[in-house]
Amino acid sequence: MELFTGTLNGIIGTSGFALMDIRSLIMIFLSCVLLYLGIVKKFEPLLLVGIAFGMLLTNLPGSEIYHTEMWITNSINYGEVLRHGGLLDILYIGVKTGLYPSLIFMGVGAMTDFGPLIARPSSLFMGAAAQGGIFVALLMATLLGFAPNVAASIAIIGGADGPTAIWLTKILAPEYLGPIAIAAYSYMALIPLIQPPVMKLLTTDKERKIKMETLRPVSKTEKILFPIVVAIIAILVLPSTAPLLGCLLLGNLWKECGVTERLSDTVQNALMNIVTIFLGISVGATAKAESFLQFDTIKIIVLGLTAFIFATACGLLFGKLMCVLSGGKINPLIGSAGVSAVPMAARVSQMVGQKYNPSNFLLMHAMGPNVAGVIGSAVAAGCLLVIFG
């Protein structure tokens, strides 16, 4: 009996229940809330479910599945990580090296049609204008006392591009990766709730009803040359964007060139799904109680929302300017799609436009600024890396 009691006490004493504290309970609760949002409310489920479950695993006391101390040092010993790290430490190597975000961009490129941007190059300016929210948030974060490198990482949330936010943050402020990634993907999922009020506030009823002309057909040659030319120019101007833009444009070239269908299909499906799994759970693992449960996390969430609202507003205001310059031929609603969330932001432009004019079809027009926003967020991240890296 004594042996049984001693064994039972030993098991209980070394279990996670014995190590549980209030912070762990709070993080477990938050993980379950995010799981609810991803599964029941379907908020960006492909990534949010993985992030939430990674967050749950890393905060279960005693799991030893992820070790923050291995990653906060200036000189990371990858050999030590492979020998003594937990499962999520090993998977996190793909985040820390920038592998996962770049491969996600490759998949996005393979799934995206750049035709609307090629047909109307002026869309590029709306995508660029929407990055204004990043620089507004950068200023606000600096004023709130964040170090410049952290402020830059927070600001990139305004680009509405999760992989770019992860890519920049893992370099500039890895200790804040958890809250920044969760904020970025949460606001991407909430686009249908956040953007319409801003769109209604900044446009008139007449503007929302503008019906745009059909885009010109884009030739196969144009679609093949576009990723090659943009890669050469953009990466020569800003070499730090090579990992993201290079993968984005290579994925698109595989899609459009007509001789690599198997590769394009693999990148769009199998590779994209595998990387999404690894990226989600390893990013969620960084949201440990000691780093996540801070007042800074609340400030990051508020600043991220502010950045997103300003990004939408900047795109809309530039859309209004283009509406005037075009003699009323451009519906300013498509400017809101200048944020990087493809294709959700373009669908919101379509949804709002059709609400005011049922015969209005803005989706393909909005894809131009939307694709430009993907390129613009990567360029903005490259600029921030050069300045603060």
C-alpha positions as CSV (number, residue, x, y, z in Angstrom):
1,M,0.0,0.0,0.0
2,E,2.8,2.4,0.9
3,L,4.5,1.6,-2.5
4,F,1.3,2.4,-4.3
5,T,0.8,5.6,-2.4
6,G,4.4,6.6,-2.9
7,T,4.1,5.9,-6.7
8,L,0.8,7.8,-6.9
9,N,2.3,10.8,-5.0
10,G,5.3,10.7,-7.3
11,I,3.2,10.8,-10.4
12,I,1.0,13.6,-9.1
13,G,4.0,15.5,-7.9
14,T,5.7,15.4,-11.3
15,S,2.6,16.0,-13.4
16,G,1.6,19.2,-15.0
17,F,-1.2,19.7,-12.5
18,A,1.3,20.2,-9.7
19,L,3.1,22.9,-11.7
20,M,-0.1,24.7,-12.8
21,D,-0.4,28.4,-11.9
22,I,-2.8,31.2,-12.7
23,R,-0.8,32.3,-15.7
24,S,-0.9,28.9,-17.3
25,L,-4.7,28.7,-16.7
26,I,-5.2,32.1,-18.4
27,M,-3.1,31.1,-21.4
28,I,-5.0,27.8,-21.7
29,F,-8.3,29.7,-21.6
30,L,-7.1,32.1,-24.3
31,S,-6.0,29.2,-26.4
32,C,-9.4,27.7,-26.2
33,V,-11.0,31.0,-27.1
34,L,-8.8,31.2,-30.3
35,L,-9.7,27.6,-31.1
36,Y,-13.4,28.6,-30.8
37,L,-12.9,31.5,-33.1
38,G,-11.1,29.4,-35.6
39,I,-13.3,26.3,-35.6
40,V,-16.8,27.7,-34.8
41,K,-16.5,31.3,-36.2
42,K,-14.2,30.2,-39.0
43,F,-11.8,33.1,-38.5
44,E,-8.8,32.3,-40.7
45,P,-9.1,28.6,-39.5
46,L,-6.2,27.2,-41.6
47,L,-3.7,29.1,-39.5
48,L,-5.6,30.2,-36.4
49,V,-6.4,26.6,-35.3
50,G,-2.7,25.6,-35.6
51,I,-1.5,28.8,-33.8
52,A,-4.1,28.3,-31.0
53,F,-3.1,24.6,-30.5
54,G,0.6,25.4,-30.5
55,M,-0.2,28.1,-27.9
56,L,-2.1,25.5,-25.8
57,L,0.7,22.9,-26.0
58,T,3.5,25.4,-25.0
59,N,1.5,26.6,-21.9
60,L,0.7,23.1,-20.5
61,P,3.1,23.0,-17.5
62,G,5.8,20.3,-17.8
63,S,5.4,19.7,-21.6
64,E,8.9,21.1,-22.3
65,I,7.9,21.3,-25.9
66,Y,9.3,24.8,-26.5
67,H,12.1,26.7,-24.7
68,T,12.1,30.4,-25.0
69,E,15.6,30.7,-23.6
70,M,17.0,28.9,-26.6
71,W,15.8,31.7,-28.9
72,I,16.3,35.0,-27.0
73,T,20.1,34.7,-27.2
74,N,22.0,36.7,-29.8
75,S,23.9,33.6,-30.9
76,I,21.5,30.7,-31.4
77,N,23.1,27.2,-31.2
78,Y,21.1,25.2,-33.7
79,G,23.0,22.0,-32.7
80,E,21.8,22.5,-29.2
81,V,18.3,23.0,-30.4
82,L,18.3,19.8,-32.4
83,R,19.9,17.8,-29.5
84,H,18.0,19.0,-26.6
85,G,15.0,21.1,-27.9
86,G,11.4,20.0,-27.8
87,L,9.3,19.3,-30.9
88,L,8.2,22.9,-31.4
89,D,11.8,24.1,-30.9
90,I,12.8,22.0,-33.9
91,L,9.8,23.2,-35.9
92,Y,10.5,26.8,-34.9
93,I,13.8,26.7,-36.8
94,G,11.8,27.2,-40.0
95,V,10.3,30.4,-38.5
96,K,13.6,31.7,-37.2
97,T,15.4,31.1,-40.5
98,G,12.6,32.7,-42.5
99,L,11.9,29.5,-44.4
100,Y,8.1,29.1,-43.6
101,P,7.1,32.7,-44.5
102,S,9.0,32.6,-47.8
103,L,7.4,29.2,-48.7
104,I,3.9,30.6,-47.8
105,F,4.6,33.5,-50.2
106,M,5.6,31.0,-52.9
107,G,2.2,29.3,-52.5
108,V,0.4,32.7,-52.5
109,G,2.2,33.6,-55.8
110,A,1.1,30.3,-57.4
111,M,-2.5,30.8,-56.4
112,T,-2.8,34.5,-57.4
113,D,-3.6,36.0,-60.8
114,F,-1.5,39.1,-61.4
115,G,-3.6,39.9,-64.5
116,P,-5.8,42.7,-62.9
117,L,-2.7,44.5,-61.8
118,I,-1.0,44.2,-65.2
119,A,-4.3,45.4,-66.9
120,R,-4.5,48.4,-64.7
121,P,-0.9,49.4,-63.5
122,S,-2.3,52.4,-61.6
123,S,-3.7,49.8,-59.1
124,L,-0.1,49.7,-57.8
125,F,-0.5,53.2,-56.3
126,M,-3.5,52.1,-54.3
127,G,-1.6,49.1,-52.9
128,A,1.3,51.4,-52.0
129,A,-1.0,54.0,-50.4
130,A,-2.6,51.3,-48.2
131,Q,0.8,50.7,-46.6
132,G,0.4,54.2,-45.0
133,G,-1.2,52.5,-42.0
134,I,2.2,50.8,-41.3
135,F,3.9,54.1,-40.9
136,V,1.1,55.6,-38.8
137,A,1.4,52.7,-36.5
138,L,5.2,53.0,-36.4
139,L,4.9,56.5,-35.2
140,M,2.3,55.7,-32.6
141,A,4.2,52.7,-31.3
142,T,7.3,54.8,-30.9
143,L,5.4,57.4,-29.0
144,L,4.0,54.7,-26.7
145,G,7.6,53.8,-25.7
146,F,8.4,50.8,-27.8
147,A,11.9,50.5,-29.0
148,P,12.2,51.3,-32.7
149,N,12.8,47.7,-33.8
150,V,9.7,46.5,-31.8
151,A,7.7,49.5,-33.2
152,A,8.6,48.4,-36.7
153,S,7.4,44.9,-36.1
154,I,4.1,46.0,-34.6
155,A,3.6,48.5,-37.5
156,I,3.8,45.7,-40.1
157,I,0.5,44.3,-38.8
158,G,-1.1,47.2,-40.8
159,G,0.0,45.4,-44.0
160,A,-2.6,42.7,-43.2
161,D,0.0,40.1,-44.2
162,G,0.7,37.4,-41.6
163,P,3.8,35.8,-43.3
164,T,5.4,39.2,-43.7
165,A,4.7,40.1,-40.1
166,I,6.3,36.9,-38.9
167,W,9.3,37.3,-41.3
168,L,10.1,40.8,-40.0
169,T,9.3,40.2,-36.3
170,K,11.5,37.1,-36.1
171,I,14.4,39.3,-37.1
172,L,13.7,42.6,-35.3
173,A,11.7,41.5,-32.2
174,P,11.5,37.7,-31.8
175,E,10.3,38.1,-28.2
176,Y,7.1,39.7,-29.4
177,L,6.4,37.1,-32.2
178,G,3.5,35.5,-30.4
179,P,1.3,38.5,-29.8
180,I,2.2,40.1,-33.2
181,A,1.4,37.0,-35.2
182,I,-1.9,36.4,-33.3
183,A,-2.9,40.0,-33.8
184,A,-2.0,40.0,-37.5
185,Y,-3.9,36.8,-38.3
186,S,-6.9,37.8,-36.1
187,Y,-7.3,41.1,-37.9
188,M,-6.9,39.4,-41.3
189,A,-9.8,37.1,-40.3
190,L,-11.9,40.1,-39.2
191,I,-11.6,42.0,-42.4
192,P,-15.3,41.6,-43.2
193,L,-16.1,43.3,-39.9
194,I,-13.4,46.0,-39.7
195,Q,-13.3,47.3,-43.3
196,P,-17.0,48.0,-44.2
197,P,-17.6,50.8,-41.6
198,V,-14.4,52.5,-42.7
199,M,-15.5,52.2,-46.3
200,K,-18.9,53.6,-45.6
201,L,-17.4,56.5,-43.6
202,L,-14.9,57.6,-46.2
203,T,-17.0,57.2,-49.4
204,T,-20.2,58.7,-50.7
205,D,-23.3,56.8,-51.8
206,K,-22.6,58.0,-55.4
207,E,-19.0,56.8,-55.3
208,R,-20.0,53.3,-54.0
209,K,-22.4,52.9,-56.9
210,I,-19.8,53.6,-59.6
211,K,-19.7,50.8,-62.1
212,M,-16.3,50.1,-63.6
213,E,-15.5,49.1,-67.2
214,T,-14.3,45.6,-67.9
215,L,-10.5,45.2,-67.7
216,R,-8.5,44.7,-70.9
217,P,-7.4,41.1,-71.7
218,V,-3.9,40.4,-70.5
219,S,-1.7,38.3,-72.8
220,K,0.2,35.2,-71.7
221,T,3.5,36.9,-72.5
222,E,2.7,39.8,-70.2
223,K,1.8,37.4,-67.4
224,I,5.1,35.5,-67.9
225,L,7.3,38.6,-68.1
226,F,5.7,40.4,-65.1
227,P,7.2,38.3,-62.3
228,I,10.6,38.2,-64.0
229,V,10.7,42.0,-64.5
230,V,9.4,42.9,-61.1
231,A,11.8,40.5,-59.4
232,I,14.8,42.1,-61.2
233,I,13.8,45.7,-60.5
234,A,12.4,45.3,-56.9
235,I,15.1,43.1,-55.6
236,L,17.9,45.2,-57.1
237,V,16.3,48.3,-55.5
238,L,15.7,46.6,-52.1
239,P,17.8,43.4,-51.8
240,S,16.4,42.6,-48.4
241,T,13.0,41.7,-50.0
242,A,14.6,38.8,-52.0
243,P,13.3,36.0,-49.7
244,L,9.7,37.1,-49.8
245,L,9.3,38.7,-53.2
246,G,11.6,36.2,-54.8
247,C,9.4,33.3,-53.6
248,L,6.1,35.2,-54.4
249,L,7.2,35.9,-58.0
250,L,8.7,32.4,-58.6
251,G,5.4,30.8,-57.5
252,N,3.5,33.1,-59.9
253,L,5.9,32.3,-62.7
254,W,5.4,28.5,-62.2
255,K,1.6,29.2,-62.4
256,E,1.8,31.3,-65.6
257,C,4.6,29.9,-67.7
258,G,2.6,26.9,-68.8
259,V,5.4,24.3,-68.6
260,T,5.5,23.7,-64.8
261,E,1.9,22.7,-64.0
262,R,3.1,19.9,-61.6
263,L,5.3,22.3,-59.6
264,S,2.6,24.9,-59.5
265,D,0.0,22.3,-58.3
266,T,2.4,21.1,-55.6
267,V,3.2,24.6,-54.3
268,Q,-0.5,25.5,-54.2
269,N,-1.6,22.4,-52.4
270,A,0.7,19.9,-50.8
271,L,3.6,22.3,-49.9
272,M,1.3,25.1,-48.9
273,N,-0.6,22.8,-46.5
274,I,2.5,21.3,-44.9
275,V,4.1,24.7,-44.3
276,T,0.9,26.1,-42.9
277,I,0.8,23.3,-40.4
278,F,4.4,23.8,-39.3
279,L,4.1,27.6,-39.3
280,G,0.9,27.7,-37.2
281,I,1.9,25.5,-34.4
282,S,5.5,26.8,-34.1
283,V,4.4,30.5,-34.0
284,G,1.7,29.6,-31.4
285,A,4.5,28.1,-29.3
286,T,6.1,31.5,-28.9
287,A,3.0,32.7,-27.0
288,K,4.2,31.6,-23.6
289,A,2.7,33.1,-20.4
290,E,5.8,34.9,-19.3
291,S,6.1,36.8,-22.6
292,F,2.4,37.0,-23.6
293,L,0.7,38.1,-20.4
294,Q,2.1,41.7,-20.4
295,F,0.6,45.1,-20.8
296,D,2.6,45.4,-24.0
297,T,0.4,42.7,-25.5
298,I,-2.7,44.8,-25.1
299,K,-0.9,47.8,-26.6
300,I,0.2,45.6,-29.6
301,I,-3.4,44.5,-30.2
302,V,-4.7,48.1,-30.1
303,L,-1.9,49.4,-32.3
304,G,-2.5,46.5,-34.8
305,L,-6.1,47.5,-35.1
306,T,-5.2,51.1,-35.5
307,A,-2.7,50.2,-38.2
308,F,-5.3,48.1,-40.0
309,I,-7.9,50.9,-39.9
310,F,-5.4,53.5,-41.2
311,A,-4.2,51.2,-43.9
312,T,-7.8,50.7,-45.1
313,A,-8.4,54.5,-44.9
314,C,-5.2,55.3,-46.9
315,G,-6.2,53.0,-49.7
316,L,-9.7,54.4,-49.8
317,L,-8.6,58.0,-49.9
318,F,-6.2,57.3,-52.7
319,G,-9.0,55.5,-54.5
320,K,-11.1,58.7,-54.1
321,L,-8.2,60.6,-55.7
322,M,-8.0,58.2,-58.6
323,C,-11.8,58.4,-59.0
324,V,-11.5,62.2,-59.4
325,L,-8.5,61.9,-61.8
326,S,-10.3,59.3,-63.9
327,G,-13.4,61.4,-64.2
328,G,-15.5,59.2,-62.0
329,K,-14.5,55.9,-63.8
330,I,-12.8,54.2,-60.7
331,N,-14.9,53.1,-57.8
332,P,-12.8,54.2,-54.7
333,L,-14.0,51.1,-52.8
334,I,-11.4,49.0,-54.5
335,G,-8.7,51.1,-52.7
336,S,-9.6,49.3,-49.5
337,A,-8.3,46.1,-51.1
338,G,-4.8,47.6,-51.1
339,V,-4.1,45.8,-47.8
340,S,-2.4,42.5,-48.4
341,A,-5.0,40.0,-47.4
342,V,-5.6,38.1,-50.6
343,P,-8.3,37.6,-51.8
344,M,-10.5,38.4,-48.7
345,A,-10.0,42.2,-49.0
346,A,-11.0,42.1,-52.7
347,R,-14.1,40.1,-51.8
348,V,-15.1,42.7,-49.2
349,S,-14.8,45.5,-51.8
350,Q,-17.1,43.4,-54.1
351,M,-19.5,42.7,-51.2
352,V,-19.9,46.4,-50.2
353,G,-20.0,47.6,-53.9
354,Q,-22.8,45.1,-54.8
355,K,-24.7,46.1,-51.7
356,Y,-25.2,49.6,-53.1
357,N,-25.4,48.6,-56.8
358,P,-26.5,45.0,-57.4
359,S,-25.2,45.1,-60.9
360,N,-21.7,46.1,-59.8
361,F,-18.9,43.6,-60.0
362,L,-15.7,44.9,-58.5
363,L,-13.9,41.7,-57.6
364,M,-11.4,41.6,-60.5
365,H,-10.9,45.4,-60.3
366,A,-10.1,45.1,-56.6
367,M,-7.7,42.2,-57.2
368,G,-5.3,44.8,-58.7
369,P,-4.8,46.8,-55.5
370,N,-5.0,43.6,-53.5
371,V,-2.0,42.0,-55.4
372,A,-0.2,45.3,-55.3
373,G,-0.7,45.2,-51.5
374,V,1.1,41.9,-51.2
375,I,4.1,43.4,-53.1
376,G,3.8,46.6,-51.1
377,S,3.8,45.0,-47.7
378,A,6.9,43.0,-48.6
379,V,8.6,46.2,-49.8
380,A,7.6,48.0,-46.6
381,A,9.0,45.2,-44.5
382,G,12.2,45.4,-46.5
383,C,12.5,49.1,-45.9
384,L,11.8,48.6,-42.1
385,L,14.5,45.9,-42.0
386,V,17.1,48.1,-43.7
387,I,16.3,51.0,-41.3
388,F,15.9,49.1,-38.0
389,G,17.7,45.8,-38.6
